Amino acid sequence: MVDVIDAHVHAGLPRFPSFEEYREYARAAGITGAVLTQHIGEFDNDYLVACARSAPSDFAVIGMVDLESPRAPEVITEAAAQSVFRGVRLWASTRSHGDDPLSIWRALAAHDLVASVRGPVSDLVDPGFVEILRQIPELVVRIDHVGLFAYGRDADSDFDRLMALSAFPGVHLLWGGFHAYSSQPFPYRDAHPYLRRSLSAFGAQRIMWSGDWARAGTAPLLDYYSAEPRLITSELNFLTTEDRAAVLGETARRLFRLALTSPSRRTT
């Protein structure tokens, strides 16, 4: 049986369906676990932490903190003490208040938390973000939804610059968001050439997948979620069997320390 981890799942009322409802759909789709990811604007991560603690071998949390607060680095330190808390969402343009504009990023690296970074792609390829990666080489980054790149609409030159971030070994890529950034329905064929290019750049061991549960708050009453894993299992014919296993589950398990009993640092 293929181990499938959805690496970017929103859950929690009132904006999204409950975790319990998610688990029902996940079981039906053959999905083993998930990285529960806080939605933008919500800084109380207690619900997601409690949900992940119900099955810590298969669920982890990427939370949010108030990045505008001078206490943001301290809050990150406090959050890191929770065993299932494995990352923080932020933007490539995020900078800290105070004397050190990179203190938020340094706090993430110091506490072995993943920086789950949003686009737009123009911010990700900006020299300022590249400089963060240079200054904090131990920082582990997960670029969400392929940097919000709009397939066939955004400039290929920007995509090339995005792929150049693979030169930093701590940078990983999330394949997801196709319903928003593809101009075509499943299986999102206009995205396939770009996914092939990203596989060549990053390798499957630094790529993970999301089926976009609840799709930004819309009711998940259609059967799309059960179909989404087929993008990896049968639609992308350039993936090897080993590639599929990595993208569907192995990369996320390793990066977010799922089913690991030791809090030792990741190898990337």
C-alpha positions, 0 to 999 in steps of 0.5 A: 500500500502506498503511503500518502501524506497530504502536506498542506491541509486546512481544517477547523471551523468556522472557515473550514470543515472539522478535522473529524470530517477531514479524516473521513474524506482522507480515509476514503481517499486512501490518505494516511496522514497530513500536515495540518496547516493554519489558514492566513490570519489565524494565530491560535494554533491550539485546535490544530495542535490538539488534532495532531496529537490524536495521531502524532505519527501521522499528523504534524502542524504548520502554524501561524504567528503574528509576524508583525509583533516584536515578540514573533521570535519568542512566540516561535520559540514557545510554539516549538516546545509543542512536539507536533508543531513543525513549521510556521507559515510566512512570506518571502518578504517577511522581515522582523522588527528590531535590529535584526530583520532576519530574527524570525527566520533565525528563530525558525532555523534555531528550533528546527522548524520548517519555513513554509513560504508563500509566493508570489513567485516575484518575491521568491526570486527576489534577491532579498529572499535569496540573501536570506537563504545565503545568510541562514544556510541551515534554514529549511524551507518549503515553497508552497504551491510551486510559489503560486506560479500560474502555469502558462500565464506567468513568465517562464524566466521567473520559473527558471529563477524559482528553480534556481533556488534548488541550489540551496539544499534546505529548500523543498517544493510543495506540488499543490494549488493546481485548481487555482493556478492551472487553467485546466481541470484535473489532471491540470495538463498545462502544469505537467511540463513545469512539474517535470522541470521542477523534478529535474531541479529539486529531485523527488526527495525534496518534493511533496504533494497536496490535494488541496482539501477544502480548497480555500474554504469551499465545502468538500462535498465533491469527489475531487479529493479522492481523485487528486492522488491520481495526479501522482500515481498515474497522470505524471508519466515521467515519475518513477515508482521511487519518485511517486513514493517520495512525492506522495509520502516519504518527503513529507514524513522525513521533513516533518518528522512523522513516525519518528520518535526522536527529535533529532534534526532532519537530514535533507 
